[in-house]
Amino acid sequence: MAMPNLRRYDVQARYSITLSVLALLPLFAATAACLKNYGHELRAIQYGQHSVFLFAFLVCIGTAGLLSALGVIFGFNSAGQRRNDATRKSWLGFFIGTAVMSLSIVVFFGFYFLRMPIVTG
């Protein structure tokens, strides 16, 4: 099977939607991890100082940011082009990507301001 030609604008539009929707998965994982570790008594996100939580959270946020940025770039590049038969897909991928990017920034700063590492030993 041949690789798709990324110079074609309809292929860029399809990749824009795909990457933007795929960026939702690590964003949901990071949000679920934060909500799971949120302590109502302390009003903070608690995690062990030497646990894998911080690394996994940052990888999820970084992956969501990277995938959504690629979706935004592909969508913006292919939107409005004359030879693009899928202009709606381009704009949809662009706006989903910007929404995911904005939400990942909100989740990251929410974690940053509500974090509380638990020191053991």
C-alpha positions in Angstrom: 0.0 0.0 0.0 1.4 3.4 -1.0 1.8 6.3 1.4 -0.9 9.0 1.0 0.2 12.1 -0.8 0.2 14.9 1.8 0.4 17.5 -0.9 -3.2 16.9 -1.8 -5.5 19.2 0.2 -8.3 16.6 0.6 -5.8 14.2 2.2 -4.7 17.0 4.5 -8.3 17.6 5.5 -8.8 13.9 6.3 -5.7 13.8 8.4 -6.7 17.0 10.1 -9.9 15.5 11.4 -8.2 12.2 12.3 -5.4 13.8 14.3 -7.7 16.3 16.0 -10.1 13.5 17.1 -7.2 11.2 18.1 -5.9 14.1 20.3 -9.0 13.7 22.5 -7.9 10.3 23.8 -4.8 11.4 25.7 -6.6 14.5 26.8 -9.4 12.4 28.3 -6.8 10.1 29.9 -5.1 13.1 31.6 -8.4 14.6 32.7 -9.5 11.2 34.2 -6.2 10.8 36.0 -6.6 14.3 37.5 -10.2 13.7 38.6 -9.3 10.3 40.1 -6.5 11.8 42.2 -8.4 14.9 43.3 -8.9 15.0 47.0 -12.1 16.9 48.1 -10.8 17.4 51.7 -7.6 19.1 50.6 -8.9 20.5 47.3 -5.8 19.3 45.6 -4.6 16.7 43.1 -2.5 14.3 45.2 0.1 12.1 43.8 3.2 10.4 45.1 6.5 12.2 44.7 8.2 9.2 43.2 5.2 7.8 41.3 4.7 7.6 37.6 1.7 9.8 37.7 3.4 13.1 36.9 5.3 11.6 33.9 2.2 9.9 32.5 0.2 13.1 32.9 2.8 15.2 31.1 3.1 12.6 28.3 -0.7 12.6 27.8 -0.9 16.4 27.8 2.1 16.6 25.4 0.7 14.0 23.1 -2.7 15.7 23.0 -1.0 19.1 22.3 1.2 17.7 19.5 -1.6 15.8 17.8 -4.0 18.8 18.0 -1.3 21.1 16.7 -0.7 18.9 13.7 -4.5 18.8 13.1 -4.7 22.6 13.3 -1.8 22.9 10.9 -3.2 20.5 8.4 -6.7 22.0 8.6 -5.5 25.6 8.3 -3.2 24.7 5.4 -5.9 23.0 3.4 -8.9 25.2 4.2 -10.0 27.6 1.5 -7.8 26.0 -1.2 -9.4 25.9 -4.7 -8.4 22.3 -5.3 -9.8 21.1 -2.0 -13.0 19.2 -2.3 -13.2 18.7 1.5 -13.2 22.3 2.8 -15.7 21.5 5.5 -13.4 18.7 6.8 -10.5 21.1 6.9 -12.4 23.6 9.0 -13.9 20.9 11.2 -10.4 19.5 11.9 -9.1 23.0 12.5 -11.7 23.9 15.0 -11.7 20.5 16.8 -7.9 20.8 17.0 -8.0 24.3 18.5 -10.6 23.2 21.0 -8.5 20.2 22.1 -5.4 22.4 22.3 -7.3 24.9 24.5 -8.7 22.2 26.8 -5.3 20.6 27.2 -3.8 24.0 28.2 -6.7 24.4 30.7 -6.2 20.9 32.1 -2.4 21.4 32.4 -2.7 24.7 34.3 -5.5 23.2 36.5 -3.1 20.5 37.4 -0.3 22.9 37.9 -2.2 25.1 40.4 -3.9 22.2 42.2 -1.0 19.8 42.5 0.2 18.4 45.8 3.0 15.8 45.8 2.8 13.5 48.7 6.3 13.0 50.3 6.8 9.6 51.8 9.7 8.4 53.9 
